[in-house]
Amino acid sequence: MRLGAGFTTLFLAMVAAGCSDPSTGNGFAGLAQQPGDVDQSGFLQPQPGDTLTFPEDWGPHPQHRIEWWYLTANLKTADGEPLGVQWTQFRQALQPRAVESEPPDPDHWPLEAAWMAHGAVSFNGEHWFAEKLARGDVGHAGATVEPFRVWLDDWQLKSVPDSDHWRLQLQGDGWAYDLRLSNTDRVVAHGDNGFSAKSASGEGSMYFSLVDLRIEGTVTLDEETLEVSGKGWFDREWSSQFLKAGQQGWDWFALHLDGGEKLMGFRLREDDGAFLAGSWITAGGDVEALDSEDLTLSPASWQASEQGRVPVEWRLTIPRHGVDLTIAAPPGNYWNTGLYPYWESPVSVTGSHQGVGYMELTGYSE
């Protein structure tokens, strides 16, 4: 049986707070502000020197507290109109479990993890969003490596048999998409061979991406089905403490530049400034880790709404590579108004380079 919607929301609010008082503001997978350190008793925390292992790292990491699978896509319709797509599935654990251990018996109604999935479409200044929640280990949500599959009820990303393609299918209120994903490049390991620092004191996550996905399929909006195609960016990340005390949220960018270069950059806002990091990926596929000595990110223009005030235009520079970019969201309201609201929008890139990409801003919700 599935938890009722009201009880699920209350249950996940408790889960997101690490089994503490939900009024403390701790967020699911770091999506909300987190004013204090989180109890990590028994969970593994990524460290410098940890390595990525494939295909295992496509699957779940039950010894870690939080993780997600995350796709953003800059697509075009048959008429050449830009259309953005996002999908994210999160897992947050209440207690750790060794990777080699058998999962708990679903008949015992286990309470070891919760899952949350987000889906969104952005088109012509409008934004469609839906959220799904589920209890783990009872069949409604999960992830497997072979065959590769990540699902929450009828939302699913899965490998297509006898091919190198994945298929992503989601359906919300008045919208749906059915997309085929084809990877055209190797895995990009961020930071130090996959360990991505998230603070000057050394906390971090394991983080890798597919940065050159070819995508085609259909998006249905208000009963009109559009043929779409374009490029996507797929992130895979896990940790046991994403935000630390004094960090209010993050500003994250993934960009495809017209010269073939790709760029990932983020800043974590802190009480006394910000922690910056990123990856510069050349057209030939070489990856260079960036830090605050290499990268600048600064808001240039803000937009207010009833959900909160967010910076919708940014300046990003990497002087060593002659990069000086203006990154701007299209007109519209791109709040994902779920349990923990945050901004998620396609962006255009102008300046020293041209391109497209995606921007995620958390911790601005009122």
Secondary structure as a PSIPRED ss2 file (coil, helix, strand):
# PSIPRED VFORMAT (PSIPRED V4.0)

   1 M C   1.000  0.000  0.000
   2 R C   1.000  0.000  0.000
   3 L C   1.000  0.000  0.000
   4 G C   1.000  0.000  0.000
   5 A H   0.000  1.000  0.000
   6 G H   0.000  1.000  0.000
   7 F H   0.000  1.000  0.000
   8 T H   0.000  1.000  0.000
   9 T H   0.000  1.000  0.000
  10 L H   0.000  1.000  0.000
  11 F H   0.000  1.000  0.000
  12 L H   0.000  1.000  0.000
  13 A H   0.000  1.000  0.000
  14 M H   0.000  1.000  0.000
  15 V H   0.000  1.000  0.000
  16 A H   0.000  1.000  0.000
  17 A C   1.000  0.000  0.000
  18 G C   1.000  0.000  0.000
  19 C C   1.000  0.000  0.000
  20 S C   1.000  0.000  0.000
  21 D C   1.000  0.000  0.000
  22 P H   0.000  1.000  0.000
  23 S H   0.000  1.000  0.000
  24 T H   0.000  1.000  0.000
  25 G C   1.000  0.000  0.000
  26 N C   1.000  0.000  0.000
  27 G C   1.000  0.000  0.000
  28 F H   0.000  1.000  0.000
  29 A H   0.000  1.000  0.000
  30 G H   0.000  1.000  0.000
  31 L C   1.000  0.000  0.000
  32 A C   1.000  0.000  0.000
  33 Q C   1.000  0.000  0.000
  34 Q C   1.000  0.000  0.000
  35 P C   1.000  0.000  0.000
  36 G C   1.000  0.000  0.000
  37 D C   1.000  0.000  0.000
  38 V C   1.000  0.000  0.000
  39 D C   1.000  0.000  0.000
  40 Q C   1.000  0.000  0.000
  41 S C   1.000  0.000  0.000
  42 G C   1.000  0.000  0.000
  43 F C   1.000  0.000  0.000
  44 L C   1.000  0.000  0.000
  45 Q C   1.000  0.000  0.000
  46 P C   1.000  0.000  0.000
  47 Q C   1.000  0.000  0.000
  48 P C   1.000  0.000  0.000
  49 G C   1.000  0.000  0.000
  50 D C   1.000  0.000  0.000
  51 T C   1.000  0.000  0.000
  52 L C   1.000  0.000  0.000
  53 T C   1.000  0.000  0.000
  54 F C   1.000  0.000  0.000
  55 P C   1.000  0.000  0.000
  56 E H   0.000  1.000  0.000
  57 D H   0.000  1.000  0.000
  58 W H   0.000  1.000  0.000
  59 G C   1.000  0.000  0.000
  60 P C   1.000  0.000  0.000
  61 H C   1.000  0.000  0.000
  62 P C   1.000  0.000  0.000
  63 Q C   1.000  0.000  0.000
  64 H C   1.000  0.000  0.000
  65 R C   1.000  0.000  0.000
  66 I E   0.000  0.000  1.000
  67 E E   0.000  0.000  1.000
  68 W E   0.000  0.000  1.000
  69 W E   0.000  0.000  1.000
  70 Y E   0.000  0.000  1.000
  71 L E   0.000  0.000  1.000
  72 T E   0.000  0.000  1.000
  73 A E   0.000  0.000  1.000
  74 N E   0.000  0.000  1.000
  75 L E   0.000  0.000  1.000
  76 K E   0.000  0.000  1.000
  77 T E   0.000  0.000  1.000
  78 A C   1.000  0.000  0.000
  79 D C   1.000  0.000  0.000
  80 G C   1.000  0.000  0.000
  81 E C   1.000  0.000  0.000
  82 P E   0.000  0.000  1.000
  83 L E   0.000  0.000  1.000
  84 G E   0.000  0.000  1.000
  85 V E   0.000  0.000  1.000
  86 Q E   0.000  0.000  1.000
  87 W E   0.000  0.000  1.000
  88 T E   0.000  0.000  1.000
  89 Q E   0.000  0.000  1.000
  90 F E   0.000  0.000  1.000
  91 R E   0.000  0.000  1.000
  92 Q E   0.000  0.000  1.000
  93 A E   0.000  0.000  1.000
  94 L C   1.000  0.000  0.000
  95 Q C   1.000  0.000  0.000
  96 P C   1.000  0.000  0.000
  97 R C   1.000  0.000  0.000
  98 A C   1.000  0.000  0.000
  99 V C   1.000  0.000  0.000
 100 E C   1.000  0.000  0.000
 101 S C   1.000  0.000  0.000
 102 E C   1.000  0.000  0.000
 103 P C   1.000  0.000  0.000
 104 P C   1.000  0.000  0.000
 105 D C   1.000  0.000  0.000
 106 P H   0.000  1.000  0.000
 107 D H   0.000  1.000  0.000
 108 H H   0.000  1.000  0.000
 109 W C   1.000  0.000  0.000
 110 P C   1.000  0.000  0.000
 111 L C   1.000  0.000  0.000
 112 E C   1.000  0.000  0.000
 113 A E   0.000  0.000  1.000
 114 A E   0.000  0.000  1.000
 115 W E   0.000  0.000  1.000
 116 M E   0.000  0.000  1.000
 117 A E   0.000  0.000  1.000
 118 H E   0.000  0.000  1.000
 119 G E   0.000  0.000  1.000
 120 A E   0.000  0.000  1.000
 121 V E   0.000  0.000  1.000
 122 S E   0.000  0.000  1.000
 123 F E   0.000  0.000  1.000
 124 N C   1.000  0.000  0.000
 125 G C   1.000  0.000  0.000
 126 E E   0.000  0.000  1.000
 127 H E   0.000  0.000  1.000
 128 W E   0.000  0.000  1.000
 129 F E   0.000  0.000  1.000
 130 A E   0.000  0.000  1.000
 131 E E   0.000  0.000  1.000
 132 K E   0.000  0.000  1.000
 133 L E   0.000  0.000  1.000
 134 A E   0.000  0.000  1.000
 135 R E   0.000  0.000  1.000
 136 G C   1.000  0.000  0.000
 137 D C   1.000  0.000  0.000
 138 V C   1.000  0.000  0.000
 139 G C   1.000  0.000  0.000
 140 H C   1.000  0.000  0.000
 141 A E   0.000  0.000  1.000
 142 G E   0.000  0.000  1.000
 143 A E   0.000  0.000  1.000
 144 T E   0.000  0.000  1.000
 145 V C   1.000  0.000  0.000
 146 E C   1.000  0.000  0.000
 147 P C   1.000  0.000  0.000
 148 F C   1.000  0.000  0.000
 149 R E   0.000  0.000  1.000
 150 V E   0.000  0.000  1.000
 151 W E   0.000  0.000  1.000
 152 L E   0.000  0.000  1.000
 153 D C   1.000  0.000  0.000
 154 D C   1.000  0.000  0.000
 155 W E   0.000  0.000  1.000
 156 Q E   0.000  0.000  1.000
 157 L E   0.000  0.000  1.000
 158 K E   0.000  0.000  1.000
 159 S E   0.000  0.000  1.000
 160 V C   1.000  0.000  0.000
 161 P C   1.000  0.000  0.000
 162 D C   1.000  0.000  0.000
 163 S C   1.000  0.000  0.000
 164 D C   1.000  0.000  0.000
 165 H E   0.000  0.000  1.000
 166 W E   0.000  0.000  1.000
 167 R E   0.000  0.000  1.000
 168 L E   0.000  0.000  1.000
 169 Q E   0.000  0.000  1.000
 170 L E   0.000  0.000  1.000
 171 Q E   0.000  0.000  1.000
 172 G E   0.000  0.000  1.000
 173 D C   1.000  0.000  0.000
 174 G C   1.000  0.000  0.000
 175 W E   0.000  0.000  1.000
 176 A E   0.000  0.000  1.000
 177 Y E   0.000  0.000  1.000
 178 D E   0.000  0.000  1.000
 179 L E   0.000  0.000  1.000
 180 R E   0.000  0.000  1.000
 181 L E   0.000  0.000  1.000
 182 S E   0.000  0.000  1.000
 183 N E   0.000  0.000  1.000
 184 T C   1.000  0.000  0.000
 185 D C   1.000  0.000  0.000
 186 R C   1.000  0.000  0.000
 187 V E   0.000  0.000  1.000
 188 V E   0.000  0.000  1.000
 189 A E   0.000  0.000  1.000
 190 H C   1.000  0.000  0.000
 191 G C   1.000  0.000  0.000
 192 D E   0.000  0.000  1.000
 193 N C   1.000  0.000  0.000
 194 G C   1.000  0.000  0.000
 195 F E   0.000  0.000  1.000
 196 S E   0.000  0.000  1.000
 197 A E   0.000  0.000  1.000
 198 K C   1.000  0.000  0.000
 199 S C   1.000  0.000  0.000
 200 A C   1.000  0.000  0.000
 201 S C   1.000  0.000  0.000
 202 G C   1.000  0.000  0.000
 203 E C   1.000  0.000  0.000
 204 G E   0.000  0.000  1.000
 205 S E   0.000  0.000  1.000
 206 M E   0.000  0.000  1.000
 207 Y E   0.000  0.000  1.000
 208 F E   0.000  0.000  1.000
 209 S E   0.000  0.000  1.000
 210 L E   0.000  0.000  1.000
 211 V E   0.000  0.000  1.000
 212 D E   0.000  0.000  1.000
 213 L E   0.000  0.000  1.000
 214 R E   0.000  0.000  1.000
 215 I E   0.000  0.000  1.000
 216 E E   0.000  0.000  1.000
 217 G E   0.000  0.000  1.000
 218 T E   0.000  0.000  1.000
 219 V E   0.000  0.000  1.000
 220 T E   0.000  0.000  1.000
 221 L E   0.000  0.000  1.000
 222 D C   1.000  0.000  0.000
 223 E C   1.000  0.000  0.000
 224 E E   0.000  0.000  1.000
 225 T E   0.000  0.000  1.000
 226 L E   0.000  0.000  1.000
 227 E E   0.000  0.000  1.000
 228 V E   0.000  0.000  1.000
 229 S E   0.000  0.000  1.000
 230 G E   0.000  0.000  1.000
 231 K E   0.000  0.000  1.000
 232 G E   0.000  0.000  1.000
 233 W E   0.000  0.000  1.000
 234 F E   0.000  0.000  1.000
 235 D E   0.000  0.000  1.000
 236 R E   0.000  0.000  1.000
 237 E E   0.000  0.000  1.000
 238 W E   0.000  0.000  1.000
 239 S E   0.000  0.000  1.000
 240 S C   1.000  0.000  0.000
 241 Q C   1.000  0.000  0.000
 242 F C   1.000  0.000  0.000
 243 L C   1.000  0.000  0.000
 244 K C   1.000  0.000  0.000
 245 A C   1.000  0.000  0.000
 246 G C   1.000  0.000  0.000
 247 Q E   0.000  0.000  1.000
 248 Q E   0.000  0.000  1.000
 249 G E   0.000  0.000  1.000
 250 W E   0.000  0.000  1.000
 251 D E   0.000  0.000  1.000
 252 W E   0.000  0.000  1.000
 253 F E   0.000  0.000  1.000
 254 A E   0.000  0.000  1.000
 255 L E   0.000  0.000  1.000
 256 H E   0.000  0.000  1.000
 257 L E   0.000  0.000  1.000
 258 D C   1.000  0.000  0.000
 259 G C   1.000  0.000  0.000
 260 G C   1.000  0.000  0.000
 261 E C   1.000  0.000  0.000
 262 K E   0.000  0.000  1.000
 263 L E   0.000  0.000  1.000
 264 M E   0.000  0.000  1.000
 265 G E   0.000  0.000  1.000
 266 F E   0.000  0.000  1.000
 267 R E   0.000  0.000  1.000
 268 L E   0.000  0.000  1.000
 269 R E   0.000  0.000  1.000
 270 E E   0.000  0.000  1.000
 271 D C   1.000  0.000  0.000
 272 D C   1.000  0.000  0.000
 273 G E   0.000  0.000  1.000
 274 A E   0.000  0.000  1.000
 275 F E   0.000  0.000  1.000
 276 L E   0.000  0.000  1.000
 277 A E   0.000  0.000  1.000
 278 G E   0.000  0.000  1.000
 279 S E   0.000  0.000  1.000
 280 W E   0.000  0.000  1.000
 281 I E   0.000  0.000  1.000
 282 T C   1.000  0.000  0.000
 283 A C   1.000  0.000  0.000
 284 G C   1.000  0.000  0.000
 285 G C   1.000  0.000  0.000
 286 D C   1.000  0.000  0.000
 287 V E   0.000  0.000  1.000
 288 E E   0.000  0.000  1.000
 289 A E   0.000  0.000  1.000
 290 L E   0.000  0.000  1.000
 291 D E   0.000  0.000  1.000
 292 S C   1.000  0.000  0.000
 293 E C   1.000  0.000  0.000
 294 D C   1.000  0.000  0.000
 295 L C   1.000  0.000  0.000
 296 T E   0.000  0.000  1.000
 297 L E   0.000  0.000  1.000
 298 S E   0.000  0.000  1.000
 299 P E   0.000  0.000  1.000
 300 A E   0.000  0.000  1.000
 301 S E   0.000  0.000  1.000
 302 W E   0.000  0.000  1.000
 303 Q E   0.000  0.000  1.000
 304 A E   0.000  0.000  1.000
 305 S C   1.000  0.000  0.000
 306 E C   1.000  0.000  0.000
 307 Q C   1.000  0.000  0.000
 308 G E   0.000  0.000  1.000
 309 R E   0.000  0.000  1.000
 310 V E   0.000  0.000  1.000
 311 P E   0.000  0.000  1.000
 312 V E   0.000  0.000  1.000
 313 E E   0.000  0.000  1.000
 314 W E   0.000  0.000  1.000
 315 R E   0.000  0.000  1.000
 316 L E   0.000  0.000  1.000
 317 T E   0.000  0.000  1.000
 318 I E   0.000  0.000  1.000
 319 P H   0.000  1.000  0.000
 320 R H   0.000  1.000  0.000
 321 H H   0.000  1.000  0.000
 322 G C   1.000  0.000  0.000
 323 V E   0.000  0.000  1.000
 324 D E   0.000  0.000  1.000
 325 L E   0.000  0.000  1.000
 326 T E   0.000  0.000  1.000
 327 I E   0.000  0.000  1.000
 328 A E   0.000  0.000  1.000
 329 A C   1.000  0.000  0.000
 330 P C   1.000  0.000  0.000
 331 P C   1.000  0.000  0.000
 332 G C   1.000  0.000  0.000
 333 N C   1.000  0.000  0.000
 334 Y C   1.000  0.000  0.000
 335 W E   0.000  0.000  1.000
 336 N E   0.000  0.000  1.000
 337 T C   1.000  0.000  0.000
 338 G C   1.000  0.000  0.000
 339 L C   1.000  0.000  0.000
 340 Y C   1.000  0.000  0.000
 341 P C   1.000  0.000  0.000
 342 Y E   0.000  0.000  1.000
 343 W E   0.000  0.000  1.000
 344 E E   0.000  0.000  1.000
 345 S E   0.000  0.000  1.000
 346 P E   0.000  0.000  1.000
 347 V E   0.000  0.000  1.000
 348 S E   0.000  0.000  1.000
 349 V E   0.000  0.000  1.000
 350 T E   0.000  0.000  1.000
 351 G E   0.000  0.000  1.000
 352 S C   1.000  0.000  0.000
 353 H C   1.000  0.000  0.000
 354 Q C   1.000  0.000  0.000
 355 G E   0.000  0.000  1.000
 356 V E   0.000  0.000  1.000
 357 G E   0.000  0.000  1.000
 358 Y E   0.000  0.000  1.000
 359 M E   0.000  0.000  1.000
 360 E E   0.000  0.000  1.000
 361 L E   0.000  0.000  1.000
 362 T C   1.000  0.000  0.000
 363 G C   1.000  0.000  0.000
 364 Y C   1.000  0.000  0.000
 365 S E   0.000  0.000  1.000
 366 E C   1.000  0.000  0.000
